[in-house]
Amino acid sequence: MPLRLAPTFRDRLAVASQPQIGMWVTSGSPVVAEICAGSGLDWLLIDTEHSPVGLETVQSLLQTIAAYPITPMVRAPSGDTVALKQLLDLGAQNLLVPMVDSAEEAEAVVRAVRYPPRGVRGVGSALSRSARWNRVEGYLTKAGEFTSLYVQIESTAGVEAAAKIAAVDGVDGVFVGPSDLAASMGLLGQQTHADVTAAVLSTFEAVRAEGKPVGVNAFDPAQAKRYLGAGASFVLVGADVTLLAQGSEALARLH
């Protein structure tokens, strides 16, 4: 029986009447992911770059989140071709690739997530959840419709190349990471510094001028509102582990 896949994040953004607000899922707990999935947020980012989350866990989290009206995205550990292939095959429809500094790197990532002749993604649809074990009709020829790709700019080099990165065919949007950007600017830990904010906003302008949506990480509420006002289409405003840390600290202060 043919099966349907959920709309991609690209599809969601195209019809959204307001910016998409989301949060990180880094704990690896399906219970926590399910709680977050039922929150009313628009999207969740499962992280495999700065968390202990492995392939089996990513698949479990995606299966858990699928029961809820929220869009999951997975951040890859890097732009490595094999890593991206594995995440796609286990059913990640929306990918975020970190540390993209040039159009050439962005093009390499696009090739990694596309089947030949456009790219180099290995063919294993009959063996994987991505095509629901070949139950998604026409998956191989329509794979580009079933997946979306976002790249992360988080360095001064990436800021300078933002327009060229955004212009790469196959890149559906750009996500800005102020924390690593601040570090690359010699302002480690100062992601709300005026110079960092200015660099983020200049990236917004460059990406939007290419007709692509731009997103950003902004845990500070005032900063998040500023970026939303500047045209951010998707924003991450918190993380599961951060909420738990802050909540438990608040409890400790009661005595």
Secondary structure as GFF3:
##gff-version 3
##sequence-region A 1 255
A	DSSP	alpha_helix	9	15	.	.	.	ID=ss1
A	DSSP	beta_strand	20	25	.	.	.	ID=ss2
A	DSSP	alpha_helix	30	37	.	.	.	ID=ss3
A	DSSP	beta_strand	43	47	.	.	.	ID=ss4
A	DSSP	alpha_helix	55	65	.	.	.	ID=ss5
A	DSSP	beta_strand	71	75	.	.	.	ID=ss6
A	DSSP	alpha_helix	81	89	.	.	.	ID=ss7
A	DSSP	beta_strand	94	97	.	.	.	ID=ss8
A	DSSP	alpha_helix	103	113	.	.	.	ID=ss9
A	DSSP	three_ten_helix	125	127	.	.	.	ID=ss10
A	DSSP	three_ten_helix	129	131	.	.	.	ID=ss11
A	DSSP	alpha_helix	139	146	.	.	.	ID=ss12
A	DSSP	beta_strand	148	153	.	.	.	ID=ss13
A	DSSP	alpha_helix	156	160	.	.	.	ID=ss14
A	DSSP	alpha_helix	162	166	.	.	.	ID=ss15
A	DSSP	beta_strand	173	176	.	.	.	ID=ss16
A	DSSP	alpha_helix	178	184	.	.	.	ID=ss17
A	DSSP	alpha_helix	194	209	.	.	.	ID=ss18
A	DSSP	beta_strand	214	217	.	.	.	ID=ss19
A	DSSP	alpha_helix	221	229	.	.	.	ID=ss20
A	DSSP	beta_strand	234	239	.	.	.	ID=ss21
A	DSSP	alpha_helix	240	252	.	.	.	ID=ss22
###
